[in-house]
Amino acid sequence: MLSKNKIKFIRSLEQKKYRRQEGAFVAEGHKTVGDLLSEGFKPLFVVHTEEWNTPVPLPHNVEEIIVSDEELRKASLLAHPQQVIGVFILPEEKLFSAKETTEKELILCLDGVQDPGNLGTIIRTADWFGIRHIVCSQQTADAFAPKVVQATMGSIARVQVHYGDITSILKELNEDTPIYGTFLEGDNIYAQELKNNGVIVMGNEGNGISEEVEKLVTHKITIPSYHISSTTAESLNVSIATAIICSEFRRQNVKLL
């Protein structure tokens, strides 16, 4: 039996202030919950139907609540619930040095990406292309918002997302660290020699990269349009652009991975 208090608690975690206050977040669905459990994320409790099969044994002290489809629907934040809801403890911020990391590998830097779906897709894209760290400005959406977690399809379990003053973070990098920024007036990405380390900066959906961050960009790049008519889309969606850019970086440097 799922109590009204439990339902209220789950639904409260849709708001950032309660996620921070309770130190918890919500994940739903076999893939997302399964990946979080497999990667060692700690659940406070798990609500699921009889049909759900956990991919790994639940910790012995975790509350497990078996419910009907109707009960799950009442608690779910999704239009179409997927057998299981996991309430997990927010992970502690791990030690991370952008300066040291960018000496050897690529990181993504998000300057005000505000749409939860875009952020979730970018996290999933980073996971696919082997990018382990994403640095976000404080204006970027919360990585543990339910819509973001859902859009990652489990990748939030493997990609570390850090928040901070990205201008300060970029200023602290070694002078020879390449900082790639995406601009409509940038150089054709397919005509550039791209390194296997450094930073890829992606900007806000409407305003692009902020002026403060733009001053720190060492390589301005763009994805060229191949339209055949006089009119075309104004720009690409930021999550799609991120995937294309990451793909080109990996294509050029696959022999080094």
Order of alpha helices (4+ residues) and beta strands (2+ residues): alpha-alpha-beta-alpha-beta-beta-alpha-beta-alpha-beta-alpha-beta-alpha-beta-alpha-beta-beta-alpha-beta-alpha
